Amino acid sequence: MLSLIESLACRLASASARPQWTLLAISNLLSATIVLIVRSAV
């Protein structure tokens, strides 16, 4: 699940010419959100 999100984030980064820190912040927020969802579901 996490690797899927990371691969999607990498594809978005290569597709657009956004700064690295923006991608880093978005990927960190996505992974943190997924971790919270998984923890609450268990």
mmCIF entry with sequence, helices, sheets and N, C-alpha, C, O atoms, coordinates in Angstrom:
data_MODEL
# 
_entry.id   MODEL 
# 
_entity.id                         1 
_entity.type                       polymer 
_entity.pdbx_number_of_molecules   1 
# 
_entity_poly.entity_id                      1 
_entity_poly.type                           'polypeptide(L)' 
_entity_poly.nstd_linkage                   no 
_entity_poly.nstd_monomer                   no 
_entity_poly.pdbx_seq_one_letter_code       MLSLIESLACRLASASARPQWTLLAISNLLSATIVLIVRSAV 
_entity_poly.pdbx_seq_one_letter_code_can   MLSLIESLACRLASASARPQWTLLAISNLLSATIVLIVRSAV 
_entity_poly.pdbx_strand_id                 A 
# 
loop_
_entity_poly_seq.entity_id 
_entity_poly_seq.num 
_entity_poly_seq.mon_id 
_entity_poly_seq.hetero 
1 1  MET n 
1 2  LEU n 
1 3  SER n 
1 4  LEU n 
1 5  ILE n 
1 6  GLU n 
1 7  SER n 
1 8  LEU n 
1 9  ALA n 
1 10 CYS n 
1 11 ARG n 
1 12 LEU n 
1 13 ALA n 
1 14 SER n 
1 15 ALA n 
1 16 SER n 
1 17 ALA n 
1 18 ARG n 
1 19 PRO n 
1 20 GLN n 
1 21 TRP n 
1 22 THR n 
1 23 LEU n 
1 24 LEU n 
1 25 ALA n 
1 26 ILE n 
1 27 SER n 
1 28 ASN n 
1 29 LEU n 
1 30 LEU n 
1 31 SER n 
1 32 ALA n 
1 33 THR n 
1 34 ILE n 
1 35 VAL n 
1 36 LEU n 
1 37 ILE n 
1 38 VAL n 
1 39 ARG n 
1 40 SER n 
1 41 ALA n 
1 42 VAL n 
# 
_struct_asym.id          A 
_struct_asym.entity_id   1 
# 
loop_
_struct_conf.conf_type_id 
_struct_conf.id 
_struct_conf.pdbx_PDB_helix_id 
_struct_conf.beg_label_comp_id 
_struct_conf.beg_label_asym_id 
_struct_conf.beg_label_seq_id 
_struct_conf.pdbx_beg_PDB_ins_code 
_struct_conf.end_label_comp_id 
_struct_conf.end_label_asym_id 
_struct_conf.end_label_seq_id 
_struct_conf.pdbx_end_PDB_ins_code 
_struct_conf.beg_auth_comp_id 
_struct_conf.beg_auth_asym_id 
_struct_conf.beg_auth_seq_id 
_struct_conf.end_auth_comp_id 
_struct_conf.end_auth_asym_id 
_struct_conf.end_auth_seq_id 
_struct_conf.pdbx_PDB_helix_class 
_struct_conf.details 
_struct_conf.pdbx_PDB_helix_length 
HELX_P HELX_P1 AA1 LEU A 2  ? ALA A 15 ? LEU A 2  ALA A 15 1 ? 14 
HELX_P HELX_P2 AA2 GLN A 20 ? ALA A 41 ? GLN A 20 ALA A 41 1 ? 22 
# 
_struct_conf_type.id          HELX_P 
_struct_conf_type.criteria    ? 
_struct_conf_type.reference   ? 
# 
loop_
_atom_site.group_PDB 
_atom_site.id 
_atom_site.type_symbol 
_atom_site.label_atom_id 
_atom_site.label_alt_id 
_atom_site.label_comp_id 
_atom_site.label_asym_id 
_atom_site.label_entity_id 
_atom_site.label_seq_id 
_atom_site.pdbx_PDB_ins_code 
_atom_site.Cartn_x 
_atom_site.Cartn_y 
_atom_site.Cartn_z 
_atom_site.occupancy 
_atom_site.B_iso_or_equiv 
_atom_site.pdbx_formal_charge 
_atom_site.auth_seq_id 
_atom_site.auth_comp_id 
_atom_site.auth_asym_id 
_atom_site.auth_atom_id 
_atom_site.pdbx_PDB_model_num 
ATOM 1   N N  . MET A 1 1  ? 0.833  -1.206 0.000   1.00 0.00 ? 1  MET A N  1 
ATOM 2   C CA . MET A 1 1  ? 0.000  0.000  0.000   1.00 0.00 ? 1  MET A CA 1 
ATOM 3   C C  . MET A 1 1  ? 0.867  1.255  0.000   1.00 0.00 ? 1  MET A C  1 
ATOM 4   O O  . MET A 1 1  ? 0.680  2.153  -0.821  1.00 0.00 ? 1  MET A O  1 
ATOM 5   N N  . LEU A 1 2  ? 1.824  1.304  0.938   1.00 0.00 ? 2  LEU A N  1 
ATOM 6   C CA . LEU A 1 2  ? 2.696  2.474  1.011   1.00 0.00 ? 2  LEU A CA 1 
ATOM 7   C C  . LEU A 1 2  ? 3.557  2.596  -0.238  1.00 0.00 ? 2  LEU A C  1 
ATOM 8   O O  . LEU A 1 2  ? 3.758  3.696  -0.754  1.00 0.00 ? 2  LEU A O  1 
ATOM 9   N N  . SER A 1 3  ? 4.069  1.458  -0.727  1.00 0.00 ? 3  SER A N  1 
ATOM 10  C CA . SER A 1 3  ? 4.925  1.503  -1.915  1.00 0.00 ? 3  SER A CA 1 
ATOM 11  C C  . SER A 1 3  ? 4.132  1.980  -3.128  1.00 0.00 ? 3  SER A C  1 
ATOM 12  O O  . SER A 1 3  ? 4.673  2.652  -4.007  1.00 0.00 ? 3  SER A O  1 
ATOM 13  N N  . LEU A 1 4  ? 2.855  1.631  -3.171  1.00 0.00 ? 4  LEU A N  1 
ATOM 14  C CA . LEU A 1 4  ? 2.000  2.080  -4.271  1.00 0.00 ? 4  LEU A CA 1 
ATOM 15  C C  . LEU A 1 4  ? 1.865  3.597  -4.254  1.00 0.00 ? 4  LEU A C  1 
ATOM 16  O O  . LEU A 1 4  ? 1.974  4.244  -5.295  1.00 0.00 ? 4  LEU A O  1 
ATOM 17  N N  . ILE A 1 5  ? 1.629  4.163  -3.079  1.00 0.00 ? 5  ILE A N  1 
ATOM 18  C CA . ILE A 1 5  ? 1.499  5.617  -2.946  1.00 0.00 ? 5  ILE A CA 1 
ATOM 19  C C  . ILE A 1 5  ? 2.815  6.306  -3.303  1.00 0.00 ? 5  ILE A C  1 
ATOM 20  O O  . ILE A 1 5  ? 2.823  7.344  -3.965  1.00 0.00 ? 5  ILE A O  1 
ATOM 21  N N  . GLU A 1 6  ? 3.927  5.716  -2.859  1.00 0.00 ? 6  GLU A N  1 
ATOM 22  C CA . GLU A 1 6  ? 5.231  6.314  -3.148  1.00 0.00 ? 6  GLU A CA 1 
ATOM 23  C C  . GLU A 1 6  ? 5.521  6.290  -4.644  1.00 0.00 ? 6  GLU A C  1 
ATOM 24  O O  . GLU A 1 6  ? 6.054  7.258  -5.186  1.00 0.00 ? 6  GLU A O  1 
ATOM 25  N N  . SER A 1 7  ? 5.176  5.201  -5.311  1.00 0.00 ? 7  SER A N  1 
ATOM 26  C CA . SER A 1 7  ? 5.408  5.123  -6.753  1.00 0.00 ? 7  SER A CA 1 
ATOM 27  C C  . SER A 1 7  ? 4.548  6.148  -7.488  1.00 0.00 ? 7  SER A C  1 
ATOM 28  O O  . SER A 1 7  ? 4.993  6.754  -8.463  1.00 0.00 ? 7  SER A O  1 
ATOM 29  N N  . LEU A 1 8  ? 3.309  6.338  -7.016  1.00 0.00 ? 8  LEU A N  1 
ATOM 30  C CA . LEU A 1 8  ? 2.437  7.348  -7.616  1.00 0.00 ? 8  LEU A CA 1 
ATOM 31  C C  . LEU A 1 8  ? 3.012  8.748  -7.418  1.00 0.00 ? 8  LEU A C  1 
ATOM 32  O O  . LEU A 1 8  ? 2.968  9.581  -8.323  1.00 0.00 ? 8  LEU A O  1 
ATOM 33  N N  . ALA A 1 9  ? 3.552  8.997  -6.227  1.00 0.00 ? 9  ALA A N  1 
ATOM 34  C CA . ALA A 1 9  ? 4.142  10.303 -5.946  1.00 0.00 ? 9  ALA A CA 1 
ATOM 35  C C  . ALA A 1 9  ? 5.357  10.541 -6.837  1.00 0.00 ? 9  ALA A C  1 
ATOM 36  O O  . ALA A 1 9  ? 5.569  11.650 -7.325  1.00 0.00 ? 9  ALA A O  1 
ATOM 37  N N  . CYS A 1 10 ? 6.153  9.491  -7.045  1.00 0.00 ? 10 CYS A N  1 
ATOM 38  C CA . CYS A 1 10 ? 7.331  9.613  -7.908  1.00 0.00 ? 10 CYS A CA 1 
ATOM 39  C C  . CYS A 1 10 ? 6.916  9.895  -9.350  1.00 0.00 ? 10 CYS A C  1 
ATOM 40  O O  . CYS A 1 10 ? 7.555  10.685 -10.046 1.00 0.00 ? 10 CYS A O  1 
ATOM 41  N N  . ARG A 1 11 ? 5.849  9.248  -9.789  1.00 0.00 ? 11 ARG A N  1 
ATOM 42  C CA . ARG A 1 11 ? 5.360  9.488  -11.152 1.00 0.00 ? 11 ARG A CA 1 
ATOM 43  C C  . ARG A 1 11 ? 4.865  10.920 -11.308 1.00 0.00 ? 11 ARG A C  1 
ATOM 44  O O  . ARG A 1 11 ? 5.101  11.557 -12.334 1.00 0.00 ? 11 ARG A O  1 
ATOM 45  N N  . LEU A 1 12 ? 4.175  11.424 -10.283 1.00 0.00 ? 12 LEU A N  1 
ATOM 46  C CA . LEU A 1 12 ? 3.702  12.805 -10.328 1.00 0.00 ? 12 LEU A CA 1 
ATOM 47  C C  . LEU A 1 12 ? 4.877  13.771 -10.362 1.00 0.00 ? 12 LEU A C  1 
ATOM 48  O O  . LEU A 1 12 ? 4.831  14.798 -11.040 1.00 0.00 ? 12 LEU A O  1 
ATOM 49  N N  . ALA A 1 13 ? 5.927  13.433 -9.624  1.00 0.00 ? 13 ALA A N  1 
ATOM 50  C CA . ALA A 1 13 ? 7.102  14.299 -9.568  1.00 0.00 ? 13 ALA A CA 1 
ATOM 51  C C  . ALA A 1 13 ? 7.795  14.351 -10.925 1.00 0.00 ? 13 ALA A C  1 
ATOM 52  O O  . ALA A 1 13 ? 8.224  15.416 -11.367 1.00 0.00 ? 13 ALA A O  1 
ATOM 53  N N  . SER A 1 14 ? 7.905  13.199 -11.583 1.00 0.00 ? 14 SER A N  1 
ATOM 54  C CA . SER A 1 14 ? 8.572  13.168 -12.881 1.00 0.00 ? 14 SER A CA 1 
ATOM 55  C C  . SER A 1 14 ? 7.701  13.820 -13.955 1.00 0.00 ? 14 SER A C  1 
ATOM 56  O O  . SER A 1 14 ? 8.212  14.367 -14.932 1.00 0.00 ? 14 SER A O  1 
ATOM 57  N N  . ALA A 1 15 ? 6.387  13.757 -13.765 1.00 0.00 ? 15 ALA A N  1 
ATOM 58  C CA . ALA A 1 15 ? 5.471  14.340 -14.750 1.00 0.00 ? 15 ALA A CA 1 
ATOM 59  C C  . ALA A 1 15 ? 5.471  15.865 -14.665 1.00 0.00 ? 15 ALA A C  1 
ATOM 60  O O  . ALA A 1 15 ? 5.396  16.546 -15.688 1.00 0.00 ? 15 ALA A O  1 
ATOM 61  N N  . SER A 1 16 ? 5.553  16.395 -13.458 1.00 0.00 ? 16 SER A N  1 
ATOM 62  C CA . SER A 1 16 ? 5.528  17.847 -13.279 1.00 0.00 ? 16 SER A CA 1 
ATOM 63  C C  . SER A 1 16 ? 6.895  18.345 -12.822 1.00 0.00 ? 16 SER A C  1 
ATOM 64  O O  . SER A 1 16 ? 7.694  17.579 -12.285 1.00 0.00 ? 16 SER A O  1 
ATOM 65  N N  . ALA A 1 17 ? 7.155  19.623 -13.038 1.00 0.00 ? 17 ALA A N  1 
ATOM 66  C CA . ALA A 1 17 ? 8.460  20.193 -12.690 1.00 0.00 ? 17 ALA A CA 1 
ATOM 67  C C  . ALA A 1 17 ? 8.396  20.932 -11.361 1.00 0.00 ? 17 ALA A C  1 
ATOM 68  O O  . ALA A 1 17 ? 8.949  22.021 -11.209 1.00 0.00 ? 17 ALA A O  1 
ATOM 69  N N  . ARG A 1 18 ? 7.708  20.316 -10.403 1.00 0.00 ? 18 ARG A N  1 
ATOM 70  C CA . ARG A 1 18 ? 7.595  20.965 -9.090  1.00 0.00 ? 18 ARG A CA 1 
ATOM 71  C C  . ARG A 1 18 ? 8.880  20.776 -8.298  1.00 0.00 ? 18 ARG A C  1 
ATOM 72  O O  . ARG A 1 18 ? 9.642  19.849 -8.572  1.00 0.00 ? 18 ARG A O  1 
ATOM 73  N N  . PRO A 1 19 ? 9.137  21.652 -7.308  1.00 0.00 ? 19 PRO A N  1 
ATOM 74  C CA . PRO A 1 19 ? 10.318 21.519 -6.455  1.00 0.00 ? 19 PRO A CA 1 
ATOM 75  C C  . PRO A 1 19 ? 10.279 20.227 -5.650  1.00 0.00 ? 19 PRO A C  1 
ATOM 76  O O  . PRO A 1 19 ? 9.208  19.679 -5.386  1.00 0.00 ? 19 PRO A O  1 
ATOM 77  N N  . GLN A 1 20 ? 11.454 19.747 -5.263  1.00 0.00 ? 20 GLN A N  1 
ATOM 78  C CA . GLN A 1 20 ? 11.556 18.497 -4.524  1.00 0.00 ? 20 GLN A CA 1 
ATOM 79  C C  . GLN A 1 20 ? 10.871 18.580 -3.167  1.00 0.00 ? 20 GLN A C  1 
ATOM 80  O O  . GLN A 1 20 ? 10.241 17.615 -2.735  1.00 0.00 ? 20 GLN A O  1 
ATOM 81  N N  . TRP A 1 21 ? 10.985 19.716 -2.490  1.00 0.00 ? 21 TRP A N  1 
ATOM 82  C CA . TRP A 1 21 ? 10.436 19.814 -1.136  1.00 0.00 ? 21 TRP A CA 1 
ATOM 83  C C  . TRP A 1 21 ? 8.920  19.709 -1.147  1.00 0.00 ? 21 TRP A C  1 
ATOM 84  O O  . TRP A 1 21 ? 8.322  19.238 -0.179  1.00 0.00 ? 21 TRP A O  1 
ATOM 85  N N  . THR A 1 22 ? 8.289  20.148 -2.244  1.00 0.00 ? 22 THR A N  1 
ATOM 86  C CA . THR A 1 22 ? 6.836  20.024 -2.348  1.00 0.00 ? 22 THR A CA 1 
ATOM 87  C C  . THR A 1 22 ? 6.436  18.560 -2.429  1.00 0.00 ? 22 THR A C  1 
ATOM 88  O O  . THR A 1 22 ? 5.506  18.125 -1.749  1.00 0.00 ? 22 THR A O  1 
ATOM 89  N N  . LEU A 1 23 ? 7.141  17.798 -3.266  1.00 0.00 ? 23 LEU A N  1 
ATOM 90  C CA . LEU A 1 23 ? 6.872  16.363 -3.384  1.00 0.00 ? 23 LEU A CA 1 
ATOM 91  C C  . LEU A 1 23 ? 7.129  15.664 -2.064  1.00 0.00 ? 23 LEU A C  1 
ATOM 92  O O  . LEU A 1 23 ? 6.377  14.778 -1.658  1.00 0.00 ? 23 LEU A O  1 
ATOM 93  N N  . LEU A 1 24 ? 8.205  16.074 -1.395  1.00 0.00 ? 24 LEU A N  1 
ATOM 94  C CA . LEU A 1 24 ? 8.558  15.463 -0.118  1.00 0.00 ? 24 LEU A CA 1 
ATOM 95  C C  . LEU A 1 24 ? 7.449  15.693 0.902   1.00 0.00 ? 24 LEU A C  1 
ATOM 96  O O  . LEU A 1 24 ? 7.067  14.772 1.624   1.00 0.00 ? 24 LEU A O  1 
ATOM 97  N N  . ALA A 1 25 ? 6.933  16.909 0.962   1.00 0.00 ? 25 ALA A N  1 
ATOM 98  C CA . ALA A 1 25 ? 5.866  17.217 1.917   1.00 0.00 ? 25 ALA A CA 1 
ATOM 99  C C  . ALA A 1 25 ? 4.596  16.437 1.588   1.00 0.00 ? 25 ALA A C  1 
ATOM 100 O O  . ALA A 1 25 ? 3.939  15.909 2.485   1.00 0.00 ? 25 ALA A O  1 
ATOM 101 N N  . ILE A 1 26 ? 4.252  16.364 0.313   1.00 0.00 ? 26 ILE A N  1 
ATOM 102 C CA . ILE A 1 26 ? 3.038  15.641 -0.092  1.00 0.00 ? 26 ILE A CA 1 
ATOM 103 C C  . ILE A 1 26 ? 3.163  14.157 0.217   1.00 0.00 ? 26 ILE A C  1 
ATOM 104 O O  . ILE A 1 26 ? 2.223  13.554 0.735   1.00 0.00 ? 26 ILE A O  1 
ATOM 105 N N  . SER A 1 27 ? 4.315  13.558 -0.095  1.00 0.00 ? 27 SER A N  1 
ATOM 106 C CA . SER A 1 27 ? 4.497  12.122 0.157   1.00 0.00 ? 27 SER A CA 1 
ATOM 107 C C  . SER A 1 27 ? 4.494  11.831 1.646   1.00 0.00 ? 27 SER A C  1 
ATOM 108 O O  . SER A 1 27 ? 3.963  10.809 2.081   1.00 0.00 ? 27 SER A O  1 
ATOM 109 N N  . ASN A 1 28 ? 5.090  12.731 2.436   1.00 0.00 ? 28 ASN A N  1 
ATOM 110 C CA . ASN A 1 28 ? 5.097  12.533 3.888   1.00 0.00 ? 28 ASN A CA 1 
ATOM 111 C C  . ASN A 1 28 ? 3.685  12.627 4.454   1.00 0.00 ? 28 ASN A C  1 
ATOM 112 O O  . ASN A 1 28 ? 3.315  11.840 5.326   1.00 0.00 ? 28 ASN A O  1 
ATOM 113 N N  . LEU A 1 29 ? 2.896  13.577 3.970   1.00 0.00 ? 29 LEU A N  1 
ATOM 114 C CA . LEU A 1 29 ? 1.511  13.706 4.430   1.00 0.00 ? 29 LEU A CA 1 
ATOM 115 C C  . LEU A 1 29 ? 0.687  12.484 4.038   1.00 0.00 ? 29 LEU A C  1 
ATOM 116 O O  . LEU A 1 29 ? -0.118 11.996 4.831   1.00 0.00 ? 29 LEU A O  1 
ATOM 117 N N  . LEU A 1 30 ? 0.886  11.991 2.823   1.00 0.00 ? 30 LEU A N  1 
ATOM 118 C CA . LEU A 1 30 ? 0.146  10.816 2.367   1.00 0.00 ? 30 LEU A CA 1 
ATOM 119 C C  . LEU A 1 30 ? 0.487  9.598  3.199   1.00 0.00 ? 30 LEU A C  1 
ATOM 120 O O  . LEU A 1 30 ? -0.404 8.866  3.632   1.00 0.00 ? 30 LEU A O  1 
ATOM 121 N N  . SER A 1 31 ? 1.778  9.375  3.426   1.00 0.00 ? 31 SER A N  1 
ATOM 122 C CA . SER A 1 31 ? 2.182  8.197  4.199   1.00 0.00 ? 31 SER A CA 1 
ATOM 123 C C  . SER A 1 31 ? 1.691  8.302  5.636   1.00 0.00 ? 31 SER A C  1 
ATOM 124 O O  . SER A 1 31 ? 1.255  7.304  6.210   1.00 0.00 ? 31 SER A O  1 
ATOM 125 N N  . ALA A 1 32 ? 1.755  9.485  6.225   1.00 0.00 ? 32 ALA A N  1 
ATOM 126 C CA . ALA A 1 32 ? 1.288  9.665  7.599   1.00 0.00 ? 32 ALA A CA 1 
ATOM 127 C C  . ALA A 1 32 ? -0.216 9.425  7.692   1.00 0.00 ? 32 ALA A C  1 
ATOM 128 O O  . ALA A 1 32 ? -0.691 8.814  8.649   1.00 0.00 ? 32 ALA A O  1 
ATOM 129 N N  . THR A 1 33 ? -0.961 9.902  6.706   1.00 0.00 ? 33 THR A N  1 
ATOM 130 C CA . THR A 1 33 ? -2.408 9.692  6.694   1.00 0.00 ? 33 THR A CA 1 
ATOM 131 C C  . THR A 1 33 ? -2.748 8.212  6.575   1.00 0.00 ? 33 THR A C  1 
ATOM 132 O O  . THR A 1 33 ? -3.643 7.715  7.258   1.00 0.00 ? 33 THR A O  1 
ATOM 133 N N  . ILE A 1 34 ? -2.027 7.515  5.705   1.00 0.00 ? 34 ILE A N  1 
ATOM 134 C CA . ILE A 1 34 ? -2.283 6.078  5.523   1.00 0.00 ? 34 ILE A CA 1 
ATOM 135 C C  . ILE A 1 34 ? -1.956 5.316  6.791   1.00 0.00 ? 34 ILE A C  1 
ATOM 136 O O  . ILE A 1 34 ? -2.689 4.402  7.170   1.00 0.00 ? 34 ILE A O  1 
ATOM 137 N N  . VAL A 1 35 ? -0.864 5.678  7.456   1.00 0.00 ? 35 VAL A N  1 
ATOM 138 C CA . VAL A 1 35 ? -0.488 5.005  8.705   1.00 0.00 ? 35 VAL A CA 1 
ATOM 139 C C  . VAL A 1 35 ? -1.578 5.209  9.753   1.00 0.00 ? 35 VAL A C  1 
ATOM 140 O O  . VAL A 1 35 ? -1.933 4.272  10.468  1.00 0.00 ? 35 VAL A O  1 
ATOM 141 N N  . LEU A 1 36 ? -2.112 6.429  9.849   1.00 0.00 ? 36 LEU A N  1 
ATOM 142 C CA . LEU A 1 36 ? -3.179 6.705  10.816  1.00 0.00 ? 36 LEU A CA 1 
ATOM 143 C C  . LEU A 1 36 ? -4.433 5.901  10.495  1.00 0.00 ? 36 LEU A C  1 
ATOM 144 O O  . LEU A 1 36 ? -5.082 5.369  11.395  1.00 0.00 ? 36 LEU A O  1 
ATOM 145 N N  . ILE A 1 37 ? -4.771 5.813  9.220   1.00 0.00 ? 37 ILE A N  1 
ATOM 146 C CA . ILE A 1 37 ? -5.962 5.049  8.812   1.00 0.00 ? 37 ILE A CA 1 
ATOM 147 C C  . ILE A 1 37 ? -5.788 3.573  9.139   1.00 0.00 ? 37 ILE A C  1 
ATOM 148 O O  . ILE A 1 37 ? -6.707 2.930  9.647   1.00 0.00 ? 37 ILE A O  1 
ATOM 149 N N  . VAL A 1 38 ? -4.612 3.040  8.850   1.00 0.00 ? 38 VAL A N  1 
ATOM 150 C CA . VAL A 1 38 ? -4.354 1.620  9.120   1.00 0.00 ? 38 VAL A CA 1 
ATOM 151 C C  . VAL A 1 38 ? -4.407 1.353  10.618  1.00 0.00 ? 38 VAL A C  1 
ATOM 152 O O  . VAL A 1 38 ? -4.971 0.349  11.053  1.00 0.00 ? 38 VAL A O  1 
ATOM 153 N N  . ARG A 1 39 ? -3.823 2.245  11.405  1.00 0.00 ? 39 ARG A N  1 
ATOM 154 C CA . ARG A 1 39 ? -3.813 2.048  12.863  1.00 0.00 ? 39 ARG A CA 1 
ATOM 155 C C  . ARG A 1 39 ? -5.226 2.115  13.439  1.00 0.00 ? 39 ARG A C  1 
ATOM 156 O O  . ARG A 1 39 ? -5.559 1.349  14.343  1.00 0.00 ? 39 ARG A O  1 
ATOM 157 N N  . SER A 1 40 ? -6.041 3.003  12.937  1.00 0.00 ? 40 SER A N  1 
ATOM 158 C CA . SER A 1 40 ? -7.408 3.134  13.452  1.00 0.00 ? 40 SER A CA 1 
ATOM 159 C C  . SER A 1 40 ? -8.284 1.970  12.990  1.00 0.00 ? 40 SER A C  1 
ATOM 160 O O  . SER A 1 40 ? -9.239 1.602  13.675  1.00 0.00 ? 40 SER A O  1 
ATOM 161 N N  . ALA A 1 41 ? -7.967 1.396  11.842  1.00 0.00 ? 41 ALA A N  1 
ATOM 162 C CA . ALA A 1 41 ? -8.762 0.281  11.315  1.00 0.00 ? 41 ALA A CA 1 
ATOM 163 C C  . ALA A 1 41 ? -8.466 -1.008 12.069  1.00 0.00 ? 41 ALA A C  1 
ATOM 164 O O  . ALA A 1 41 ? -9.339 -1.864 12.213  1.00 0.00 ? 41 ALA A O  1 
ATOM 165 N N  . VAL A 1 42 ? -7.243 -1.143 12.547  1.00 0.00 ? 42 VAL A N  1 
ATOM 166 C CA . VAL A 1 42 ? -6.863 -2.391 13.237  1.00 0.00 ? 42 VAL A CA 1 
ATOM 167 C C  . VAL A 1 42 ? -7.444 -2.410 14.643  1.00 0.00 ? 42 VAL A C  1 
ATOM 168 O O  . VAL A 1 42 ? -7.240 -3.372 15.383  1.00 0.00 ? 42 VAL A O  1 
# 
